[in-house]
Amino acid sequence: MGFLSYLISLVIVGFFIGAVGRLIVPGPNRISLPATLGVGLAGSILGAIVGGILGLGVISIVFELAISAGLVYVVTGRTGRNKQLTS
């Protein structure tokens, strides 16, 4: 696979994971859709770098998915707990 097609696949995976992360998390999202897609893209690139350093080849997609999903989760500010507002 050529370098350009690899970059295109990173962009597609990043945008896909960003969009899926936004759809999976219930409730209002604290960041915009373009920001969510950007975070997914950044996670995809970071995961590809980690996978490349470890020499995993095609299996580096696992790192791309995990890091992208984690970054979307962290940036949206989800804590896993329901916060109730008191008056």
One Martini backbone bead per residue (centre of mass of N, CA, C, O) as a GRO file, in nm:
protein
   87
    1MET     BB    1   0.097   0.036   0.023
    2GLY     BB    2   0.076   0.351  -0.011
    3PHE     BB    3   0.112   0.648   0.143
    4LEU     BB    4  -0.145   0.790   0.043
    5SER     BB    5  -0.345   0.559   0.113
    6TYR     BB    6  -0.275   0.560   0.412
    7LEU     BB    7  -0.371   0.849   0.474
    8ILE     BB    8  -0.661   0.807   0.383
    9SER     BB    9  -0.726   0.584   0.589
   10LEU     BB   10  -0.678   0.758   0.839
   11VAL     BB   11  -0.901   0.963   0.783
   12ILE     BB   12  -1.137   0.767   0.773
   13VAL     BB   13  -1.101   0.644   1.053
   14GLY     BB   14  -1.110   0.907   1.215
   15PHE     BB   15  -1.393   1.001   1.126
   16PHE     BB   16  -1.546   0.746   1.207
   17ILE     BB   17  -1.474   0.744   1.510
   18GLY     BB   18  -1.580   1.023   1.574
   19ALA     BB   19  -1.874   0.965   1.491
   20VAL     BB   20  -1.924   0.718   1.671
   21GLY     BB   21  -1.855   0.855   1.940
   22ARG     BB   22  -2.090   1.058   1.918
   23LEU     BB   23  -2.327   0.844   1.898
   24ILE     BB   24  -2.276   0.672   2.162
   25VAL     BB   25  -2.290   0.917   2.332
   26PRO     BB   26  -2.497   1.034   2.549
   27GLY     BB   27  -2.626   1.319   2.501
   28PRO     BB   28  -2.478   1.600   2.513
   29ASN     BB   29  -2.234   1.768   2.336
   30ARG     BB   30  -1.944   1.972   2.405
   31ILE     BB   31  -1.863   1.933   2.108
   32SER     BB   32  -1.814   1.959   1.796
   33LEU     BB   33  -1.811   1.785   1.511
   34PRO     BB   34  -1.534   1.879   1.399
   35ALA     BB   35  -1.385   1.820   1.666
   36THR     BB   36  -1.446   1.520   1.677
   37LEU     BB   37  -1.311   1.449   1.406
   38GLY     BB   38  -1.031   1.560   1.485
   39VAL     BB   39  -0.983   1.368   1.721
   40GLY     BB   40  -1.007   1.110   1.555
   41LEU     BB   41  -0.770   1.178   1.367
   42ALA     BB   42  -0.550   1.206   1.582
   43GLY     BB   43  -0.580   0.916   1.693
   44SER     BB   44  -0.514   0.772   1.430
   45ILE     BB   45  -0.228   0.881   1.395
   46LEU     BB   46  -0.118   0.793   1.671
   47GLY     BB   47  -0.178   0.489   1.629
   48ALA     BB   48   0.004   0.457   1.379
   49ILE     BB   49   0.266   0.528   1.520
   50VAL     BB   50   0.261   0.309   1.733
   51GLY     BB   51   0.234   0.071   1.532
   52GLY     BB   52   0.498   0.140   1.378
   53ILE     BB   53   0.696   0.115   1.615
   54LEU     BB   54   0.597  -0.192   1.674
   55GLY     BB   55   0.549  -0.342   1.392
   56LEU     BB   56   0.226  -0.422   1.301
   57GLY     BB   57   0.095  -0.289   1.070
   58VAL     BB   58  -0.228  -0.365   1.019
   59ILE     BB   59  -0.278  -0.396   1.338
   60SER     BB   60  -0.275  -0.082   1.406
   61ILE     BB   61  -0.585  -0.037   1.404
   62VAL     BB   62  -0.627  -0.087   1.704
   63PHE     BB   63  -0.484   0.171   1.798
   64GLU     BB   64  -0.653   0.370   1.642
   65LEU     BB   65  -0.925   0.303   1.774
   66ALA     BB   66  -0.851   0.336   2.074
   67ILE     BB   67  -0.740   0.627   2.069
   68SER     BB   68  -0.979   0.766   1.938
   69ALA     BB   69  -1.196   0.686   2.144
   70GLY     BB   70  -1.051   0.803   2.393
   71LEU     BB   71  -1.036   1.099   2.299
   72VAL     BB   72  -1.335   1.148   2.264
   73TYR     BB   73  -1.407   1.090   2.557
   74VAL     BB   74  -1.223   1.301   2.695
   75VAL     BB   75  -1.308   1.564   2.540
   76THR     BB   76  -1.620   1.544   2.623
   77GLY     BB   77  -1.620   1.492   2.949
   78ARG     BB   78  -1.654   1.207   3.046
   79THR     BB   79  -1.720   1.013   3.364
   80GLY     BB   80  -1.966   0.789   3.404
   81ARG     BB   81  -2.150   0.997   3.551
   82ASN     BB   82  -2.420   1.131   3.703
   83LYS     BB   83  -2.506   1.470   3.703
   84GLN     BB   84  -2.663   1.663   3.950
   85LEU     BB   85  -2.856   1.933   3.985
   86THR     BB   86  -2.865   2.183   4.229
   87SER     BB   87  -3.046   2.452   4.398
   0.00000   0.00000   0.00000
